[in-house]
Amino acid sequence: MSENSIDIALVQETYLKPNRPKACSIAGYVQLRTDRTYSSKGGTALYYRRSLHCGPINIPPLTNMEATGCRLAMTGHSTLVIVSVYLPSPKRLLRRDLRALFALGDAVIPSVISIKT
């Protein structure tokens, strides 16, 4: 990722599980992840370059979404909240889930993916 100057990467459908906490780690990046524990597949992750002023945030309980997020502080700008979000099929997008995510801060950037099968 560093060869392509990627500072932050958001990943959905990671398939990662808690019994392998270092799976898919990338040199020079911090990995944040939310593994799906109740069934196979699913899960979200977020990678950020170690040099960034970024830290994990607690995601509120969501009904139909899975999410992993961080708070990014930048000199001369307000803090950004960046969230990797997965909406599993056939679940519906719920307003209460979106409200919970947007309540995380003034500047929230969600990346949502929903795969229809």
GIRA-V699867 format. One line per field, one symbol per residue. burial: I if it has 9 or more other C-alpha atoms within 8 Angstrom, else O. A space follows every 10 residues. Layout:
BEGIN
burial->???
END
This chain:
BEGIN
burial->OOOOOIOOOI IIIIIIIOOO OOOOOOOOII IIIIIIOOOO IIIIIIIIIO OOOIOOOOIO OOOIIIIIII IIIOOOOOII IIIIIIIIIO OOOOOOIOOI IIOIOOOIOI IOOOOOO
END
